[in-house]
Amino acid sequence: MRKLFRNKFTYIVAMTLVCAMSLAACGNKNAKAETESKKAVQDATESTKKAEKTEKIALSDGTYTAEFTTDSSMFHVNDAYDNKGTLTVKDGKATIHVALTSTHIVNLFLGTAKDASKDKAELLEPTVETVDYGDGTTEEVNAFDIPVPVLDEEFDLALIGTKGKWYDHKVKVSNATPADADASVSESAGKELPDGTYNINLDFEGGSGKASIASPAEVTISGGAATATVQWSSPNYDYMIVDGQKYMPVNTDGNSVFEIPVKLDTPMQVIGDTVAMSKPHEVEYTLTFHSDSATEVLGEDGE
């Protein structure tokens, strides 16, 4: 009898332990399920936040010129394009096309380096583009079409180079302007100034104050586009950059002279490269051409 009792007692204890272990396993499964559920909710929340940011883009469908700036001197738009790229907007979604400085960056990823390393991450592939520096030299570089989730705010963009390591970066797309407005006269100025050639006063800002551009400058308007002939007070400027395009001098003797596209009545940023220092140095300037100062340049026959 005692032996039978002991066997039953042992059986009951064993069954109790089995039930306890089963409950513990169920508890672990429930805890895991709860954790996964919370993670799914967090992921959905993050996706919602990204979608809400995308909705902040409020530009009409079309093509724009926009600045593309980064947090690194090693990762930026090719110098020939003055930190600018081509922004395309369609159905509320935006993509910017930028040409880089070399072929050393082989992929980009919209997000962090950690996420870029995951399986099935959607990497941005480059296209090879030839950059013309305007001085007779060209270079093949990698260019990318980058989705833009938000304008005028930083967002994550990871990159991987030829060494095979991902790096985190912050970038920003800002100051979008219609591409077809880049070298044109403003609507109001166009009404006042028909096609022709004019002397127009300009304001000059920037640099050390040792060099300047002569005012007034001769401006030719044709088909709504304005081109200025600008003369520096120095012969040491070997090129200018306007809206990402490089322009070379149109003269070989005397002070440097350039023909560049301009906007009237709007401050415009330009770069002048001077060789007056120990090594060439690009300097930023601001030019403002005032249409209300325009006097028409007449030909020899008075027309």
C-alpha angles and dihedrals in degrees: 000000000000090000091052091049091050091051092050091047091050090048092051092049091049093049090048091053091048091052091047091051091048091051090049091051090049089049091052091049091049091048090049091048090049091050092049090048091052090049090051090052091049091049090049090049091051090049090051091051091051090049091050090052091051089055089062090076102101105174127125118247109278146082124298140177110235139173117251111197130176140191093246137070088209095057116051146109116293111275090239089069100049096233091306135126139176113268117202120194122193128163092348094307123112133204127180123207113211133174115216131209100261145348093267095101105072103176140015129200128201097231138025130331089246092058092042089061093057123102116269092017109161104239123195112238122213131233121211112244130183115229118207110207093194094237096087095275128108135184136195113233138168117261127192139200103220124192110234113215095181139008126229092011132091120255135180119269119168125199138197124202136195090286091066100239126126120229130194119233139170119223136178135203114205148148096043113190128177108271093224090058095061101100101015136107116254116259094250093046091048091059091052097043117047121192111303144090122288142176106234129184117235137195116227123202136170140043126070095304093250093106133039143167119252118254129241099041126194111252125188119202118200126164091348094306122115125212121184129201104215126189122201123214088235136057091217101088110104099177145358130213120213121176090344095308123114120226126193127211117275092212136056101200132054127003116356115271125192137182108217137166112253142185121227122232092002126101107242129194118229135170126223121194112214126194093191091101129069088276133012112284130191113221127190120229137176121223126189120187114201114214093194089068094055119130117183118244108228126207125242090271091054094254 
